[in-house]
Amino acid sequence: MQRLLRTVTLGAATMATLPAIQLWAQAADPLNGTWELNLTKSKYDPGPAPRNQTRTYEVAGDTMKYTAKGIDAAGKPTLVEHKANYDGKDYPITGSPDADTISLKRIDGSTSEATLKKAGKVVTVNTRVVSKDGKVMTVTGKGTNAKGEKVNNVLVFDKR
């Protein structure tokens, strides 16, 4: 009887702390949150740069949900979204003229790599690094855009 009571108590304690552990794990990922594009620190090659962009990342374990809203250089609203796992497999992207799938790979706790493809062909590889203090994110992208132009962008984002 004591063994059963101990097992039930341990199980209840584990279930009670599981949500807190999950919240801590999500909060621990420095990518989680909302990021604003810092145009003065960013470099678009080729240009033109967008007028603004806000990115939201929601990371839970190996799954990342991404939403980027902004205004492009011509003044038109943009919305790019995807949900992908850090497993190297291709996942669909919506709203991007340059890519239709993305695959993610973690390098370390603050660095990841995204491979973007259009019609199965790699078009851009982005490396994303979050600073040690968690306040700045730098995305370096190299590849080719939808116009066939070589891309060498460095985007700097500040955490809100």
Secondary structure in CASP SS format (residue, H / E / C, confidence):
PFRMAT SS
TARGET T0000
AUTHOR 0000-0000-0000
METHOD secondary structure of the structure
MODEL  1
M C 1.00
Q H 1.00
R H 1.00
L H 1.00
L H 1.00
R H 1.00
T H 1.00
V H 1.00
T H 1.00
L H 1.00
G H 1.00
A H 1.00
A H 1.00
T H 1.00
M H 1.00
A H 1.00
T H 1.00
L H 1.00
P H 1.00
A H 1.00
I H 1.00
Q H 1.00
L H 1.00
W H 1.00
A H 1.00
Q H 1.00
A H 1.00
A H 1.00
D C 1.00
P C 1.00
L C 1.00
N C 1.00
G E 1.00
T E 1.00
W E 1.00
E E 1.00
L E 1.00
N C 1.00
L C 1.00
T C 1.00
K C 1.00
S C 1.00
K E 1.00
Y C 1.00
D C 1.00
P C 1.00
G C 1.00
P C 1.00
A C 1.00
P C 1.00
R C 1.00
N E 1.00
Q E 1.00
T E 1.00
R E 1.00
T E 1.00
Y E 1.00
E E 1.00
V E 1.00
A E 1.00
G C 1.00
D C 1.00
T E 1.00
M E 1.00
K E 1.00
Y E 1.00
T E 1.00
A E 1.00
K E 1.00
G E 1.00
I E 1.00
D C 1.00
A C 1.00
A C 1.00
G C 1.00
K C 1.00
P E 1.00
T E 1.00
L E 1.00
V E 1.00
E E 1.00
H E 1.00
K E 1.00
A E 1.00
N E 1.00
Y C 1.00
D C 1.00
G C 1.00
K C 1.00
D C 1.00
Y E 1.00
P E 1.00
I E 1.00
T E 1.00
G C 1.00
S C 1.00
P C 1.00
D C 1.00
A C 1.00
D C 1.00
T E 1.00
I E 1.00
S E 1.00
L E 1.00
K E 1.00
R E 1.00
I E 1.00
D E 1.00
G C 1.00
S C 1.00
T E 1.00
S E 1.00
E E 1.00
A E 1.00
T E 1.00
L E 1.00
K E 1.00
K E 1.00
A C 1.00
G C 1.00
K E 1.00
V E 1.00
V E 1.00
T E 1.00
V E 1.00
N E 1.00
T E 1.00
R E 1.00
V E 1.00
V E 1.00
S C 1.00
K C 1.00
D C 1.00
G C 1.00
K C 1.00
V E 1.00
M E 1.00
T E 1.00
V E 1.00
T E 1.00
G E 1.00
K E 1.00
G E 1.00
T E 1.00
N C 1.00
A C 1.00
K C 1.00
G C 1.00
E C 1.00
K E 1.00
V E 1.00
N E 1.00
N E 1.00
V E 1.00
L E 1.00
V E 1.00
F E 1.00
D E 1.00
K E 1.00
R C 1.00
END
